[in-house]
Amino acid sequence: MPAPLTPLALDFMQRALLGGSLVAVLCGVVGTWVVIRGMAFLGEALAHGTLPGVALATVLGLPVLAGAAVSAVAMSIGVGVLRRHGRLSYDTSIGMLFVGMLALGVMVISHSGSFATDATAILFGDILAITAADLLLLTGAAALGAVVATLGHRSLVAAAFDARVAHVLGLRPALANSVLVGLVTLAVVASYRAVGSLLVVGLLLAPAVAARHWTHRIPTTMALAATVGAAAVAGGLALSWHAGTAAGASIAATAVAAAAISWLLRTALSRTRTRRADAEREHRAAHDPLPGHRAPPQPTPS
């Protein structure tokens, strides 16, 4: 009898693993900044903000990534306009556009003749259908994200921790914020093919959250987040293959589970260290002289 078929023996699974790993690298770099800046809501809003463009491109037979890019850019520009001229808070501006873009996307999809199929592909992606052209696009997106994050690292750090100091130093925090929004948009649009607009936030946030439990240096966090994300892709694909579950959802669930496991391990380690420190203090207290008590002077040899 032939040997059992393994997932990686199939070409489409190999492309899915490679493409998902490239998404993990991009999301690890960008997601680290999203977690540091507390911009999870923006990432989710941009992910759903791609829906109208993707839906319209799908209905018209145009490239879906182009539609997603146009829609996400329009979303980010709209947030900035509402914030500057509408006298609205940042989260209020995002929330209004989030609902509006999501509603518009659903309207476009419902008007088409294949609502269920289109909605499933748009919301949850199809990582198993990644092509060689998609891999080239993801490679370029990951490289671009890494280069921009590296070149703008100093400005992004300064804007994240003290915008006034960044302005005094001439680091242009407003531009840094725009660059960060652009990076989030790039990650969302590039990841759409793999996990869809609904689940992309999982890969954007969960690996970075898992990495932040173990390191606070930004470059190290990015590297560890990319590693956790790639492991989540591999684990999610294996789960999908053996359990017969949706690949994109399995990857996102595995990433969230990795963040939860990381938190549990870090908490357990911290508690163990605390108990050891308490035990050492008790041991020293039991064998050392009482506080303020001085040992009697020893006679000097004649």
Beta strands, then each sheet from edge to edge (+ up, - down):
end
